């Protein structure tokens, strides 16, 4: 019997699917990636999408080896979405939706900036767990540090895109705080 060879798809003819990624616990996270190419999107790409939306307890990126992608409650690795769904030809026709589970070893939290600046028009549907109380100095002891005012100025520069205006506001806020 002659061996069948795959014909390469013409550019732009790749089938796509809406991928829902969902973690039921630690963190409670749910989001969708619409128009995801079946043949070129890998499990690694899904892990990267999850990694962009979560942090560890210290606010750092979670290492990729701690993120597990599950399909039908079983871990999948190193494959494209098309390979994962190979036993389900009706899903491979494109235009459908598929849900993958997410498990993060050691836990994580939803990143604060997860809803900002989404790439590729990704739809964001997240369950948000409130942050745990901060550990370490807080309140007035933090505001009294120069690092606080440097961080505030950095934040203002990011938002205003104007160093001089950010510096002016920093001085104004700092003087107002000192006089209170």
Secondary structure, DSSP 4 states (H G I P E B T S, - for coil): -PPP-PPPPPTT---EEEEEEEESSSS-EEEEEEEEETTT-BHHHHHHHHHTTEE-TTSPBPPGGGEEEEETTEEE-S-BHHHHTTT-TTGGGSS-EEEEEEEETT--EE-TTTTSS-GGG-B-----PPPPPP-S--THHHHTSHHHHHHHHHHHHHHH--HHHHHHHHHHHHHHHHH-
